[in-house]
Amino acid sequence: MSKEITARSEDYSKWYNDLVLKGSLADYSAVRGCMVIKPYGYALWEGMRDVLDKKFKDTGHQNAYFPLFIPKSFLSKEAAHVEGFAKECAVVTHYRLKNDPVTGGVVVDPEAKLEEELIVRPTSETIIWNTYKDWIQSYRDLPLLINQWANVVRWEMRTRLFLRTAEFLWQEGHTAHATAAEAIAETTQMLDIYADFAENYMAMPVIKGVKSPSERFAGAVDTYCIEALMQDGKALQAGTSHFLGQNFAKAFDVKFSNKENKLDYVWATSWGVSTRLVGALVMAHSDDDGLILPPRIAPLQVVIVPIYKGDEQKAKIDEKVLAIVAELKQAGIRVKYDDSDNQRPGWKFAEYEMKGVPVRIAIGARDLENNVAEVARRDTKLKTSLSLDGLTSQISALLEEIQQQMFDKALAYRDSHITPADTFEEFERLLDEKGGFISAHWDGTAETEEQIKDRTKATIRCIPLNNPQENGTCILTGKPSVQRVLFARAY
C-alpha cells in the first residue's frame, strides 16, 4: 500500500486531504462542492450518530423528520434568519424537465414553473415552527423535544471535505418550552452533551462558551458553542446550541395556553452537530502516517493479522484466533480477523495504520508455540508481547488507556496554546508565530470585532462560560473591558 502522505509541516491542508482520501473516509463527487462519504467514513459517522442519538433519547428527545423543501415565504417571516442564510440558499424554481429536440438531452420545462419557489433546507427552524403551530395548544403539550437526523444544503463557494461542503449530514434539535428558564436549561444541557461526547468519545478537549453577538446563529438570542483546537493551531467550532427566545414562535404565531389559562408565545431552542466532527477527529489526532482514531469511536477497534507459511500453520492460527475473536466480541470490542490471502502482512499493517485502527494484533506460528501475540498501538506505535491467556481483558484495558492518553495529549496541546495578549502587536505576533487561542481584552463592540477580523483573520471564538471578570483595556482601541475573550483563526 503506497502511503504518499504530505507531511503536516509541509502543507497542513494537503496533509488533511491526503488522510481523508487515502484513509477511505470520503471522495470528491461529480457535483461541485459535494462529497461522497465512503463506507469507512460513514461507519465513523454512524458511530458518532449512535452515541449521540442515545444521549438525546436518554434526555427525553424523540426523532422526527421534516421536509427537505421549505417555501420561500417561510424564510421571510424571521428577518434575522433570512438575512443570515440568504446567500447560501439553493432554490428550486421548476418541477419538471422535458426532452430537448435540438440536443437530444433534457431542458427545464418553462411551463413547469412553481407558483412559489422552494428552498432546499439550509436549516429547519422555519418549516418546523410552522408545523409546531398545529402541535402546540396548551402547556400540557410542552416541553416538545424533537430531533431530526438529516442532510442540509448551504451553497459554499470554497469547500473542503467534511469541514465545509455544500451538502452535509447533521442532526438538528428543535424544542419548545413554557418558560425562558426551561429553554435556557435545555440549551445548556445540550451543550454539555456535546462537550461530553467530544471529550469522552472523540478524545478532543473543548471550551464551552457563548458567541459574541456578531457570531450568533441567525435569529438566536444567544448561541452557545464548543470550540476545539486543531494541530495546526486553528480553532474549529464543533457544535452549537441556540437559545432562540420567542423569535420563531412570534414569527410563526406559536402560542400556548398556560396554567393560568392565558395565551403566551413558547420559548425555543435549536442545536446541532454535523459530519464536520469527522474532519475535527482527523485534524485533532492524526499523524504523517495516517489516521489515529480514539477507540470509543473507531469503527474498528482491533484488527488481527495472521503470519504463516502454508495451510497447516494457517489452520492452527485460525483455530486460536477465532476463539479470541469470539471473546473480544463478547466483551463488546469491534474486531476484525483479516486472514485474506490477497495481500501480504506488511501491506495489511500499513493499511490499518493508515485507517487509524487503535490496536493491531499479529499472531504467527512461533507466537502460538509461546502462547503470546504481538500487540501494536496505533497512537504511539509501541509494540509489546502479550500472553494469549487473558488477552481480552488486557486489550480492553489497553483500549481505555489509549483513549485516555489521546485525550491527555490533545488537552496538553490545547492548554499550551491558550496565550494571553495585552497589546495588538503581541496579539498579531502570537497569531503568526504560535497560533491557538489568544486570550485578550475586547471593548465589546461589533465594530472593533470586525476590525480585528479584517486585520488578522482572527475571530472571537467564544466568551468562555464562567469567564473570570478582569478589568483591562481593549487590545485594539484601548477602551475599557471587563473580561478577556478567546480569539483564534478558525476553520
N, C-alpha and C positions, 0 to 999 in steps of 0.2 A: 504493500500500500504506500503510495507516494504522498508524503505529507505536504511539503512545499508551503508551509505557513509563513506568512510575513511576520517578522518579529514585531512585538509591541513597540519596542524602542525605535524601530524604523518607520512604521506607519500604523498608528493605532487603529485608524478607520479600516485600512486594508486588512489588518490582523483580524478585526471583528468579522468582516465579511467572509474571510477565509474560513473562520471557525464555524460560522453559520452554514456555509455551503458544504464544506468538507466534513463537518460533523453531522451531516444529513438532517439538519433541522428544517431547512427551507430552501426554496429555489425561486428564481425570478419567473414571472409569468408573462404571457403574451399581452396582458393588459397592463398598460403603463401605470406604475406606482403601486401595483398589487403584487402579492407573493403567493406562492404555493407552499403550504405548510406540509412537509413530508411526514411520513408515519412516525419517525423518531421524535421530531419536533412536536407533533400533535400528541404523542404519548406523554411528553413532558407537560404540555398544556392540560391534558386530561388529568394528570396527577395533581396539578395545581387546582384545577376546577373541582375535583372531587373533595379535596381537603376543605376548600372554601365553601363549597355547597353544604357540606355537613355543618360547618360553623354557622352558616346562615340559618339553616333549619334548626339547629340547636338553640338559636336565639329567637325562634318563633316566626321566621320568614318562610314564605311559600313562593314557589316558582310559577310564573305565568309567561305568556308570550303575546306580544302586541305586534301590529302590522309593521312591515318594513317601510311602507309608504305613508307619508304624512301630508295632508292637504296644505298647500302653501299658506292659506289663510290662518292656519293654526299658529304658524311661526310669527305671524303679525300681532298676535294677542299679547305677547310679553316683549316689550320693546328692547330691553337689555339682552334678552335671549336671542332675538333675531339678529341684533347687531353683532353679537359675539360669533354667530355661526354663518352669517350670510355669505361670506366669501369662500366658505368651504363646502357649500351645498351642491350636490348633484341633483339635477332637475329632470323629471320625466314630463315631456310635453305631448307625446303621441302614444297611442296604444296599439298600432298595427303597422306592419310592413306590407309591401306589395312587390311583385316582380317588376324589374326594370326591362322593358322590351329592347332597349338600346344596348345595355351592357350584359344582360342576361343574369345579373345579380339581383339584389333587393334594394329598395329605397323606402324611406319613410312615406307612408300614405298621407298626403296632405289633408285628406278628408277625415282622418282619424285623430284630429287634434282634441286633446282633453279640454273639457269645459273649465276645469281648474287644474293647474299644474300640481304634480305630486313631488315632494321632496324625499329622496332616499335618506332614511333617518341618519342624522349625524349624532343624535342622542334622542331619547324618547319622552322627555318631560311633557311635551305638548300633546302627543297622542294619548299618553297615559292619563294626564289630568283631564282631558276631555272625556275619557272613559270613567274616571273616578267620580265625575259629577253624577253619574247614574248609580254608582255603587255606594255612595255615602249620603245618608239622610240624617242619621242620629248619632249621638255619642256611643250608642251600642255598636255601631259599625267601625269604631275606632279602638285601638290603632289598626290601620291597614298596612300590612307589612309584606310587600311584594318585591320579588327579584326576577330579573329576566336575564337569561344567557342568550346572547345574540351576536350578530355582526352589525357594524355601523360603517358609514362611509363619510370621510372628511377629505375633500379633494385637496391633496397635498401636491405641491409642485416639486419639492425636493424630498425624496423618500430614502429610507434605509430599512432594510429587512428587520422586522419585528418592532423597531423603535419608532418608525413613522411611516406608515403605509396608508394608501388611500382607503383601503378596506382593512378592518381588523376585527378580531373577536374580543369580546369582553363580557362582563356582567354589569348590569346596572340595577341598583336597588332604588325603589321609589316608595316612600312611606308617607302616611298621613296620620296626624295626631290631633288631639283635642287641645293641647296647650303648647306654648313655645318651649316650656321647660322639658316636656316629654320629647319634643322634636330635637332639641339640642342634646339631650341624653342619648337619643338614637344616633345622632351624628357622631358623637364622641365614642359611643360603643363600637360603631363600625370602623372608625379609625383605629381603635385598639385591636380589633380583629385583624385588620390589615397589617398592623405593626407586628402582632404576634405571629402571623403567617410568614411575613418577610424574615423575621429574626429566627424563629424556631423551625421553620421548614426550609427556607431559602438560604439560611445562614448569612443573611445580609442585614447588617445593622441599619436602622433608620432613625431619623429625627422626626418626631411628631411636632407639627406646628400649624399655624394659621397663615394663610396667604395675605399679602398686602391687598388693599382694595383694587389696585390695578391688575393684580394677578388672579382675582376671584373668578370662579365659574360664572358665565353669563347668566344673570338672573338670580344669583345667590346673595344672601345676606352675609354669610361667612363661608369660606372654603377652608377646610382642614386638610392637611396633606401629610404623607410620609415621604421624606427625602432621603435618598441613598447616595453614596459616593462610589463612583466607578474608579477603576485602577489608573485611569489617565488624569484623575483629579477633577473630572467634571461630575456635576450632580445629575441625578435622574429622579424625576417625580414618579414614584412607584405606585401611588394610589391617592385618591381624593374622596372626601366625604363632605357634602354640602348641606348647610342649613339654609333652606330656601325661604324661610319665613312664611308669609301668606301670599307671596307674589304670584305664584302659579294658581293658587286657589282663587284669588281675586280675578286673575286673567280669564279663568275658565268657570267662574261662578260656582265654586265647590264649597257649599255651606253645610253645616250640620246643626241639628237641634241639640243644645247642651242639656245638662241635668236640670237647669232652671227653665228649660223649655224656651230658651232664647236662641235665635239663629246667629251663628258666627262662622267665619271662614276657618277652614282647617289649617294646620301648620304642617310644613312639608320638609322632607329631606330627599336627597339623592346621593348615590355613592357608587364608585366603580373602580375596578382594576381591569387590565387588558393583557393581551399577548405581549405587550411591551415588557412584562415581567420576564419573559423568556430571554429577551435581549439583556435585561438587567442581570439575570443569572449568569449569562455568558461573560459579561464585562466585569462582574464583581469578583469572579474566582479563577477564571481560566488562565492558561499559560501558553507559551510559544509552541507547545507540543499538542495542544488541543483543548477540548472542553474539560472542565473539572466540575462535576455536579455533586451537590450535597446529598448524602444517602437518603434522607427522608423524602426527597422529591425526585430522585433519579428514576427514570423508567425501569432501569435495570440496575440492581444494587451489586450483584455479584455475577461474574462470569467464570466458568471453569473450562480450562483448555487442557485436553489430554495430550501427552507427549509419548509417542510409542513407535515401535518398529514391528510391523507385522500384525496379523489378525489375532494371534494368541495374546499378545500383550494388550491389545485394544480391548479384547473381551474381558480380561481381568480388571482393567481400569474401569470399563463401563459398569461392571457389576458393583464396584465400590462406589463410584461416583453417583450412580443412580440412587443409591441409598442415601448418600449425602444430600443430593438434590431434594429428595423427599423430606428429609429432616429440616433443611433450610426453608422449604416452602411451608412446612408445618409451623415453623416459627414466624411465618409472615414475611419472609425475606424474598424479594424478587430476584430470581436466579435463572441463569441460562447455562446449559451444558452445550458448548459448541464443539461437537465431535464431527463436524463436517469435514470431508476429506478433499475439498476443492481448494484449500489454501493451507500453507504451512503455518506452524505455531507462531513464528516470528511475525508473519503478516497479521495474524489474529491479534497478537499483543499490541501491535501498532494501531489496528483498527479500534480496539476497545479503549486504548489510551486516548485516541482522537475523540471518541464519543463520551469520554469522561466517566466511564463506569467506575464507581468508587473502589471496588475490590476485585482483583483478578487472582484466581487460584490456578496454579499449574500442577498437574499430577502426572508423573511418569512411572515407569516400571520400577525404578530404584526407589522412588518415593514410597510406592506400595510396600516394598520389602522393609523399608524403615518406618512405615506407618506414619508418614508425615506428608505435608503438602507445602509447596512454596506459595506464600501469600504476599501479593504486592498491593500497596496502597497507591491510588491514582494521585492523591493530593501531594504527598511528599515523595513518592516513588520509592519509599522504603520497602525492602523485601525482607521477609522473615520466614523461618521454617516453623510450622505449627503441627502439633500432633493431630492425627485424624480422630483420636479419642476426644470427645467433647468439642469437636470443631465448630459445631453450630453455635454453642454459647460463646466461643471465642470470636467468631465472626460477628455475632450480634453486638458484643461489647466493642469490637473494632469499629463497626459502623457508627455507633454512638460517639466513640472517641473522634472519629473523622468529622462527624457533624459538628461537634463542639469546637474542635480545633480550627475548622474552616471559619466558623463564626468569630472565634477569638482573633484569628489573623486579620479578617476583614475589619473587625472592631478596632484593633490596634492601628491599622492603616487609617481608618476614618478619624479616630481621635487625634492622631498625629497630624492630621490635615484640617484641623479646625484652628484657625490662627487669628488672633486679634489684630486689627489695624487701626491706628489712631489718626493717620493723615492720608490724604488721597494719593500722595506719592508712594507711601508704603503699601496702600491698597493695590495700586497698579502693579507694583513690583512683585507682590505676593501672587497675584493672579498669573503673571507671566512666568515666574520662576518656580513657584511651588504648587499653585492650584489648590483645589479643595475648597472648603467653606471658609470664607473670610467673615469674621465677626466684627461688625463695625456699626458706629452710630449713624443714624439717618434721621433727617428732620421731619419725616412723616408725610411729606408732600409727594404727590404723583409727579410733579414737575422735576423734582430732584431725582426721583427714582428713574425717570425716563432719561435724564441727562447722564446719569451713571451708566445706564444700559447702552446709550449711544456711544459713549466714550470708551467703554471697556468690554462690551458684550456680556457683562455680568448682570444678573437679575437677583432680586430678593427671592430666595428660595422659600423661606418661611420665617415667621416670628415664632420661635420655639414655645411650646406650651410651658407654663410656669417659668417664663423667661425672667431672670433676675432684673430688677429695676436698678438702673445705674445712670446717674446724671452725667452727661457728656455733651460733646458738640458734633454736629454732622460732619462727616469727612469731606463733603464737597462744599457745603455752604457756610459751615461754622455756626449754624443756628443751633439752639438748644435741643437736646434729645434726652429721653428718659430711659432708653434701653438700646442694647445692641441687637441687630438683626443679622441673619445669615445670608450673605451674598455668595454666588458662585456662577461660573459659566456652566451651562447645562445642555443636556440633550432635549 
